[in-house]
Amino acid sequence: RQLEVIKPKIVVTLGRHSMECFVPGLTISQCHGQPKRYKGQVYLPLFHPAAALYNGGMRQTIIDDFMQIPRILTKISHAPKSHESQTEDRTTDKKELLVRGFAPQKSADNKLKL
């Protein structure tokens, strides 16, 4: 309900537990750093930063994933209206998320709708 009120352009999930709450059925190791649209909202699953404390080799991956956020926000803000935006109430399953990635949606008054 809070996301409906705030209407963020993107929700960044940190770690697999928060990812599973918002975008169920995906594997963090396979989809980290890749924006996903689920039920009309764009999510960016990322490894939790504490993972770098346990596995130093993940540090650069985590930094690289975080560095993508500005680019993704720009892409969302400048994306043209797509055919998929007309089907925002459509149910999305795991395979479709992996294939589609994400496509920002705009409302009838041409404002970005997340």
DRENMI-786204 format. One record per residue (C-alpha): x negated, y, z negated; residue number from 1; chain. Coordinates in pm, 1 decimal. Example, Ala and Ser with C-alpha at 12.3 -4.5 7.8 and 13.67 -1.06 7.14 Angstrom:
2
+----------+----------+----------+-----+------+
!       px !       py !       pz ! pos ! unit !
+----------+----------+----------+-----+------+
!  -1230.0 !   -450.0 !   -780.0 !   1 !    A !
!  -1367.0 !   -106.0 !   -714.0 !   2 !    A !
+----------+----------+----------+-----+------+
// end
This chain:
114
+----------+----------+----------+-----+------+
!       px !       py !       pz ! pos ! unit !
+----------+----------+----------+-----+------+
!      0.0 !      0.0 !      0.0 !   1 !    A !
!   -283.7 !    241.2 !    -75.0 !   2 !    A !
!   -425.4 !    197.0 !    275.0 !   3 !    A !
!    -85.7 !    287.1 !    421.8 !   4 !    A !
!    -88.7 !    612.5 !    227.0 !   5 !    A !
!   -453.0 !    706.2 !    289.1 !   6 !    A !
!   -464.7 !    582.2 !    652.5 !   7 !    A !
!   -844.3 !    552.5 !    681.0 !   8 !    A !
!  -1001.1 !    523.6 !   1024.9 !   9 !    A !
!  -1199.1 !    223.7 !    907.1 !  10 !    A !
!  -1215.6 !     -1.3 !    600.8 !  11 !    A !
!  -1562.2 !   -136.3 !    525.2 !  12 !    A !
!  -1549.4 !   -460.7 !    331.6 !  13 !    A !
!  -1855.6 !   -551.6 !    126.0 !  14 !    A !
!  -1910.7 !   -923.1 !     98.6 !  15 !    A !
!  -1706.8 !  -1227.4 !    188.6 !  16 !    A !
!  -1456.0 !  -1198.9 !    -95.3 !  17 !    A !
!  -1332.3 !   -852.5 !      2.3 !  18 !    A !
!  -1342.2 !   -951.8 !    369.9 !  19 !    A !
!  -1120.7 !  -1251.0 !    297.2 !  20 !    A !
!   -867.4 !  -1025.8 !    120.5 !  21 !    A !
!   -828.0 !   -798.8 !    422.8 !  22 !    A !
!   -927.0 !  -1013.5 !    722.7 !  23 !    A !
!   -867.0 !  -1376.9 !    629.4 !  24 !    A !
!  -1014.3 !  -1674.7 !    807.4 !  25 !    A !
!  -1345.0 !  -1527.6 !    925.7 !  26 !    A !
!  -1700.0 !  -1612.2 !    822.2 !  27 !    A !
!  -1908.5 !  -1317.9 !    700.3 !  28 !    A !
!  -2230.5 !  -1461.6 !    847.3 !  29 !    A !
!  -2070.9 !  -1472.2 !   1193.7 !  30 !    A !
!  -1876.0 !  -1144.2 !   1197.6 !  31 !    A !
!  -2077.1 !   -901.2 !    982.3 !  32 !    A !
!  -2129.0 !   -566.5 !   1151.2 !  33 !    A !
!  -1854.0 !   -633.3 !   1408.6 !  34 !    A !
!  -1540.2 !   -420.3 !   1374.2 !  35 !    A !
!  -1214.0 !   -613.6 !   1373.5 !  36 !    A !
!   -857.6 !   -490.7 !   1411.4 !  37 !    A !
!   -606.6 !   -672.9 !   1195.0 !  38 !    A !
!   -244.9 !   -565.5 !   1152.8 !  39 !    A !
!   -316.6 !   -223.0 !   1299.0 !  40 !    A !
!   -618.9 !   -142.7 !   1078.7 !  41 !    A !
!   -986.6 !   -145.8 !   1177.2 !  42 !    A !
!  -1208.8 !   -337.3 !    934.8 !  43 !    A !
!  -1586.9 !   -363.5 !    931.8 !  44 !    A !
!  -1706.4 !   -669.8 !    740.5 !  45 !    A !
!  -2053.6 !   -621.8 !    591.5 !  46 !    A !
!  -2272.6 !   -825.3 !    361.5 !  47 !    A !
!  -2261.1 !   -697.5 !      6.0 !  48 !    A !
!  -2573.7 !   -486.0 !    -59.7 !  49 !    A !
!  -2656.8 !   -702.0 !   -363.3 !  50 !    A !
!  -2726.6 !   -987.3 !   -119.1 !  51 !    A !
!  -3058.2 !   -816.8 !    -40.9 !  52 !    A !
!  -3159.9 !   -857.5 !   -404.4 !  53 !    A !
!  -3127.0 !  -1234.9 !   -375.2 !  54 !    A !
!  -3253.7 !  -1263.5 !    -19.9 !  55 !    A !
!  -3501.3 !   -992.0 !     78.0 !  56 !    A !
!  -3483.2 !  -1103.0 !    441.0 !  57 !    A !
!  -3127.0 !   -971.0 !    461.2 !  58 !    A !
!  -3229.1 !   -613.9 !    375.9 !  59 !    A !
!  -3281.4 !   -499.1 !    734.6 !  60 !    A !
!  -2962.6 !   -670.4 !    854.4 !  61 !    A !
!  -2763.7 !   -487.2 !    587.9 !  62 !    A !
!  -2927.2 !   -153.9 !    679.1 !  63 !    A !
!  -2860.5 !   -211.3 !   1049.8 !  64 !    A !
!  -2495.6 !   -296.2 !    984.1 !  65 !    A !
!  -2446.2 !     17.7 !    772.4 !  66 !    A !
!  -2614.1 !    229.6 !   1041.4 !  67 !    A !
!  -2338.6 !    126.2 !   1285.7 !  68 !    A !
!  -2061.6 !    299.2 !   1088.8 !  69 !    A !
!  -2100.7 !    645.3 !   1251.0 !  70 !    A !
!  -2102.7 !    492.3 !   1600.9 !  71 !    A !
!  -1791.4 !    287.3 !   1527.8 !  72 !    A !
!  -1610.2 !    591.3 !   1385.2 !  73 !    A !
!  -1696.7 !    789.1 !   1699.8 !  74 !    A !
!  -1572.7 !    505.3 !   1918.7 !  75 !    A !
!  -1244.6 !    487.5 !   1726.6 !  76 !    A !
!  -1194.4 !    863.9 !   1748.7 !  77 !    A !
!  -1259.0 !    882.7 !   2124.4 !  78 !    A !
!  -1097.1 !    560.7 !   2242.2 !  79 !    A !
!   -826.1 !    591.8 !   2509.8 !  80 !    A !
!   -482.6 !    446.9 !   2452.4 !  81 !    A !
!   -480.5 !     79.3 !   2545.3 !  82 !    A !
!   -211.3 !   -172.7 !   2632.5 !  83 !    A !
!   -279.2 !   -348.1 !   2301.4 !  84 !    A !
!   -176.2 !    -32.3 !   2114.9 !  85 !    A !
!    180.6 !    -89.4 !   2228.4 !  86 !    A !
!    192.7 !   -421.8 !   2043.5 !  87 !    A !
!     90.2 !   -310.0 !   1697.5 !  88 !    A !
!    337.5 !   -533.4 !   1511.6 !  89 !    A !
!    206.8 !   -845.4 !   1684.5 !  90 !    A !
!     65.4 !  -1116.6 !   1458.8 !  91 !    A !
!   -310.9 !  -1158.6 !   1496.6 !  92 !    A !
!   -481.0 !  -1488.8 !   1434.5 !  93 !    A !
!   -848.7 !  -1571.7 !   1378.3 !  94 !    A !
!   -929.3 !  -1662.4 !   1738.8 !  95 !    A !
!   -765.3 !  -1349.5 !   1871.1 !  96 !    A !
!   -964.8 !  -1132.3 !   1629.7 !  97 !    A !
!  -1289.0 !  -1287.4 !   1746.7 !  98 !    A !
!  -1201.9 !  -1242.8 !   2114.3 !  99 !    A !
!  -1045.3 !   -895.5 !   2098.9 ! 100 !    A !
!  -1283.6 !   -732.2 !   1857.8 ! 101 !    A !
!  -1093.5 !   -410.0 !   1801.4 ! 102 !    A !
!   -904.2 !   -151.1 !   2002.5 ! 103 !    A !
!   -794.1 !    172.8 !   1835.0 ! 104 !    A !
!   -425.6 !    249.1 !   1862.7 ! 105 !    A !
!   -246.9 !    578.0 !   1925.6 ! 106 !    A !
!    108.4 !    668.8 !   1837.9 ! 107 !    A !
!    367.9 !    811.5 !   2076.1 ! 108 !    A !
!    245.5 !   1166.9 !   2006.8 ! 109 !    A !
!   -105.3 !   1058.8 !   2121.1 ! 110 !    A !
!   -257.5 !   1073.6 !   1772.4 ! 111 !    A !
!   -485.6 !    794.8 !   1662.5 ! 112 !    A !
!   -288.8 !    541.5 !   1461.9 ! 113 !    A !
!   -477.7 !    292.7 !   1251.1 ! 114 !    A !
+----------+----------+----------+-----+------+
// end
